[in-house]
Amino acid sequence: MAGFKAALINEMEKLYKKKKGLVALILSLAFIIIGQFSVSVLRKGFGVRGTGSTEFPILILSLFTYTILPLFTALVAIDCFSGEFSHNTMKIAITRPVSRFKFFTAKICSILVFSVANLLFVMIFSIIAGVIFNANSFTFQGILRIIISYLVTIMPMIVLIMVIAFFANIFKNSAEVFFVTIVSFVLFKVLGIIFAQYSSLFFTSFMDWYNLWIMDKLPLAKIFREFVLMLSYAIILFTGSFYFFDKKEY
C-alpha cells in the first residue's frame, strides 16, 4: 500500500507541474460564464425563459460531459502513458520499487482524481452562477438533484478513462492515440443515433446516465442494468490495458 501511495502522489505531482489541470479549470470557468451569459441574453433579448438556478448546472453538465471534460481527460491520460513513453520517462519510473500493477493503477487513479476534481469544480461554480443570476428559483431539492447528477457522472468517466488508457497502451504515439480516441467517440455516438435500439450498449451513451437519477420516478432496473454494463466495460478495459502495459518493454 505504501508503494501505491507513493506512486499516486508522484503521478499527481507530475500532473500538477504540467499545468493541464489549471488550463482545464480556467476553460471550465470560462465555459460556465459564457453559458450563463448566453442564457441571460436569450432571456432578456428574446424573451426566452432560460433556466433556473437549479436547472443551469444540469444544462452545463450536459454540455460539459461531451466537450471539455472528455477532451482534457483524454489529454491527461495520453500524457500519462504515451507521452511518457515518447519522452523515455516511463523507463525511469518503473525502475522504482513498485510493482507494475500498482504503478499502472496509480496512473489510472491520478487521471480519475483529475476528472473528478474538474467535475466538482464545474458543479460548485455552476451552482454559484445559477444562484447569483436566478436566486428566486433556488430550492434545496434542486441542489440535491444537481449533486446526484454530478456524482453519478463519475462512473461513466471511469469507463471513458479506461477506453483512453486501453488505446494509450496499444499505440505508442500520442497523436495516434488522440486521433483513435476522437474517432472512436464520434463513431460510437453516430452508431448510437443510427442504431438507437442498441445505443445503450455503446460507452458514449453512458454520459447521459445522470438523467435516469433525476427522474420523478427512478427506473431502478435500467439504472442497475447500465451500472452493471459500465462496470463490465471498466473491468474488461482495465484488464486489457494492464495486459498491454505489463507486456511493453520500456
C-alpha positions as CSV (number, residue, x, y, z in Angstrom):
1,M,0.0,0.0,0.0
2,A,2.9,2.4,0.8
3,G,4.3,1.8,-2.7
4,F,1.0,2.6,-4.3
5,K,0.5,5.7,-2.2
6,A,4.0,7.0,-3.2
7,A,3.3,6.2,-6.9
8,L,0.0,8.0,-6.7
9,I,1.5,11.1,-5.1
10,N,4.2,11.1,-7.7
11,E,1.7,10.9,-10.6
12,M,-0.4,13.7,-9.0
13,E,2.7,15.9,-8.7
14,K,3.5,15.3,-12.4
15,L,0.0,16.3,-13.4
16,Y,0.2,19.5,-11.2
17,K,3.6,20.6,-12.7
18,K,2.3,20.1,-16.3
19,K,-0.4,22.8,-15.7
20,K,-3.0,20.9,-17.7
21,G,-5.3,20.9,-14.6
22,L,-5.0,24.7,-14.3
23,V,-5.8,25.2,-18.0
24,A,-8.8,22.8,-17.7
25,L,-10.2,24.8,-14.7
26,I,-9.8,28.1,-16.5
27,L,-11.6,26.8,-19.6
28,S,-14.3,25.2,-17.4
29,L,-14.9,28.6,-15.6
30,A,-15.0,30.4,-19.0
31,F,-17.5,27.7,-20.2
32,I,-19.8,28.5,-17.2
33,I,-19.5,32.2,-17.7
34,I,-20.3,32.0,-21.4
35,G,-23.1,29.6,-20.7
36,Q,-24.7,31.9,-18.1
37,F,-24.2,35.0,-20.4
38,S,-25.9,33.2,-23.3
39,V,-28.9,32.2,-21.0
40,S,-29.2,35.8,-19.8
41,V,-29.1,37.2,-23.4
42,L,-31.8,34.8,-24.5
43,R,-33.9,35.7,-21.5
44,K,-33.6,39.5,-21.8
45,G,-33.2,39.9,-25.6
46,F,-35.6,37.3,-26.9
47,G,-38.0,36.7,-24.1
48,V,-36.9,33.1,-23.7
49,R,-37.4,31.8,-20.2
50,G,-33.9,30.3,-19.9
51,T,-33.0,28.1,-16.9
52,G,-33.5,28.4,-13.2
53,S,-30.7,28.3,-10.6
54,T,-31.0,24.5,-10.2
55,E,-31.5,23.9,-14.0
56,F,-28.5,25.8,-15.2
57,P,-25.9,23.4,-13.6
58,I,-27.6,20.4,-15.3
59,L,-27.5,22.2,-18.6
60,I,-23.8,22.9,-18.1
61,L,-23.2,19.2,-17.2
62,S,-25.0,18.0,-20.4
63,L,-22.6,20.2,-22.5
64,F,-19.5,19.8,-20.3
65,T,-19.5,15.9,-20.4
66,Y,-19.3,16.0,-24.2
67,T,-16.7,18.8,-24.6
68,I,-14.1,20.0,-22.1
69,L,-14.2,17.1,-19.7
70,P,-13.5,14.2,-22.1
71,L,-11.1,16.4,-24.1
72,F,-8.8,17.2,-21.1
73,T,-9.3,13.7,-19.7
74,A,-8.0,12.3,-23.0
75,L,-5.1,14.7,-23.0
76,V,-4.1,13.8,-19.4
77,A,-4.5,10.1,-19.9
78,I,-2.5,10.1,-23.2
79,D,0.2,12.2,-21.5
80,C,0.4,9.7,-18.6
81,F,1.0,6.8,-20.9
82,S,2.0,7.5,-24.5
83,G,3.6,10.9,-23.6
84,E,5.9,9.4,-21.0
85,F,6.8,6.5,-23.4
86,S,7.7,9.0,-26.1
87,H,9.9,11.0,-23.8
88,N,11.5,7.9,-22.3
89,T,10.5,8.9,-18.8
90,M,8.5,5.7,-18.3
91,K,11.6,3.6,-18.1
92,I,12.9,5.7,-15.1
93,A,9.5,5.4,-13.3
94,I,9.2,1.6,-13.5
95,T,12.7,1.1,-12.1
96,R,11.3,2.2,-8.7
97,P,10.5,-0.5,-6.1
98,V,6.8,-0.5,-7.1
99,S,5.1,-3.3,-9.0
100,R,3.9,-2.6,-12.4
101,F,0.3,-3.2,-11.3
102,K,0.5,-0.6,-8.5
103,F,2.2,1.8,-10.9
104,F,-0.5,1.3,-13.6
105,T,-3.3,1.6,-11.0
106,A,-1.7,4.8,-9.6
107,K,-1.8,6.4,-13.1
108,I,-5.4,5.5,-13.6
109,C,-6.3,6.8,-10.2
110,S,-4.5,10.1,-10.8
111,I,-6.4,10.6,-14.1
112,L,-9.6,9.9,-12.2
113,V,-8.8,12.4,-9.5
114,F,-8.2,15.0,-12.2
115,S,-11.5,14.3,-13.8
116,V,-13.5,14.2,-10.5
117,A,-11.8,17.5,-9.4
118,N,-12.7,19.1,-12.7
119,L,-16.3,17.8,-12.5
120,L,-16.7,19.1,-8.9
121,F,-15.2,22.4,-9.8
122,V,-17.8,22.9,-12.5
123,M,-20.6,21.8,-10.2
124,I,-19.7,24.3,-7.5
125,F,-19.3,27.3,-9.8
126,S,-22.3,26.5,-11.9
127,I,-24.4,26.4,-8.8
128,I,-23.0,29.7,-7.7
129,A,-23.7,31.2,-11.1
130,G,-27.2,29.8,-11.1
131,V,-27.9,31.2,-7.6
132,I,-26.5,34.6,-8.4
133,F,-28.5,35.1,-11.6
134,N,-31.6,33.2,-10.6
135,A,-31.8,33.4,-6.9
136,N,-35.6,33.2,-6.9
137,S,-35.7,29.7,-8.3
138,F,-33.3,28.3,-5.7
139,T,-34.5,25.1,-3.9
140,F,-32.7,22.6,-1.8
141,Q,-34.3,19.7,-3.7
142,G,-32.9,21.2,-6.9
143,I,-29.4,21.3,-5.3
144,L,-29.7,17.7,-4.3
145,R,-30.6,16.8,-7.9
146,I,-27.5,18.7,-9.1
147,I,-25.2,16.9,-6.6
148,I,-26.6,13.5,-7.6
149,S,-26.2,14.3,-11.3
150,Y,-22.6,15.3,-11.0
151,L,-21.6,12.5,-8.6
152,V,-23.1,9.7,-10.7
153,T,-21.3,11.0,-13.8
154,I,-18.1,9.8,-12.2
155,M,-19.0,6.2,-13.2
156,P,-19.2,7.0,-17.0
157,M,-15.9,8.9,-16.7
158,I,-14.2,5.8,-15.3
159,V,-15.3,3.9,-18.4
160,L,-14.0,6.8,-20.6
161,I,-10.7,6.8,-18.8
162,M,-10.3,3.1,-19.3
163,V,-11.1,3.4,-23.0
164,I,-8.4,6.0,-23.5
165,A,-5.9,4.1,-21.3
166,F,-6.6,1.0,-23.5
167,F,-5.7,2.8,-26.7
168,A,-2.8,4.6,-25.0
169,N,-1.2,1.2,-24.2
170,I,-1.7,-0.1,-27.7
171,F,-0.3,2.8,-29.6
172,K,3.0,4.4,-28.8
173,N,2.5,7.8,-30.4
174,S,0.3,10.4,-28.6
175,A,-1.1,11.8,-31.8
176,E,-2.3,8.3,-32.8
177,V,-4.0,7.7,-29.5
178,F,-5.7,11.1,-29.6
179,F,-6.9,10.5,-33.1
180,V,-8.2,7.0,-32.5
181,T,-9.9,8.2,-29.3
182,I,-11.7,11.0,-31.0
183,V,-12.7,8.9,-34.0
184,S,-14.0,6.1,-31.7
185,F,-16.0,8.6,-29.6
186,V,-17.6,10.2,-32.7
187,L,-18.2,6.8,-34.4
188,F,-19.9,5.3,-31.4
189,K,-22.0,8.4,-30.9
190,V,-23.1,8.2,-34.6
191,L,-23.8,4.5,-34.3
192,G,-25.9,5.2,-31.2
193,I,-28.1,7.5,-33.3
194,I,-28.3,5.2,-36.3
195,F,-29.0,2.1,-34.2
196,A,-31.0,3.7,-31.4
197,Q,-32.3,0.4,-30.1
198,Y,-28.7,-0.6,-29.3
199,S,-27.4,2.8,-28.2
200,S,-27.4,1.7,-24.5
201,L,-24.6,-0.8,-25.3
202,F,-22.2,1.9,-26.5
203,F,-19.9,3.6,-24.0
204,T,-20.8,7.1,-25.4
205,S,-24.4,6.7,-24.2
206,F,-23.3,6.4,-20.6
207,M,-22.5,10.1,-20.4
208,D,-26.3,10.7,-20.0
209,W,-26.6,8.3,-17.2
210,Y,-27.3,11.1,-14.7
211,N,-30.7,11.7,-16.4
212,L,-32.0,8.4,-15.0
213,W,-31.2,9.6,-11.5
214,I,-33.2,12.8,-11.6
215,M,-36.5,11.5,-13.0
216,D,-39.6,11.8,-10.8
217,K,-39.8,8.0,-10.6
218,L,-36.4,6.2,-10.6
219,P,-36.1,3.5,-13.2
220,L,-34.2,1.2,-10.9
221,A,-34.0,-1.7,-13.3
222,K,-32.5,0.4,-16.0
223,I,-30.1,2.1,-13.6
224,F,-28.9,-1.2,-12.4
225,R,-28.5,-2.7,-15.9
226,E,-26.4,0.3,-17.1
227,F,-24.3,0.2,-13.9
228,V,-23.5,-3.5,-14.5
229,L,-22.7,-2.8,-18.1
230,M,-20.4,0.1,-17.2
231,L,-18.7,-2.0,-14.5
232,S,-18.2,-4.8,-17.0
233,Y,-16.7,-2.3,-19.5
234,A,-14.4,-0.9,-16.8
235,I,-13.1,-4.3,-15.7
236,I,-12.5,-5.6,-19.2
237,L,-10.8,-2.4,-20.3
238,F,-8.7,-2.2,-17.1
239,T,-7.6,-5.8,-17.6
240,G,-6.8,-5.3,-21.3
241,S,-4.9,-2.1,-20.6
242,F,-2.8,-3.5,-17.9
243,Y,-2.0,-6.6,-20.0
244,F,-0.6,-4.4,-22.8
245,F,1.1,-2.1,-20.2
246,D,2.7,-5.1,-18.5
247,K,4.0,-6.6,-21.8
248,K,5.6,-3.5,-23.0
249,E,9.4,-3.2,-23.0
250,Y,10.5,0.2,-21.8
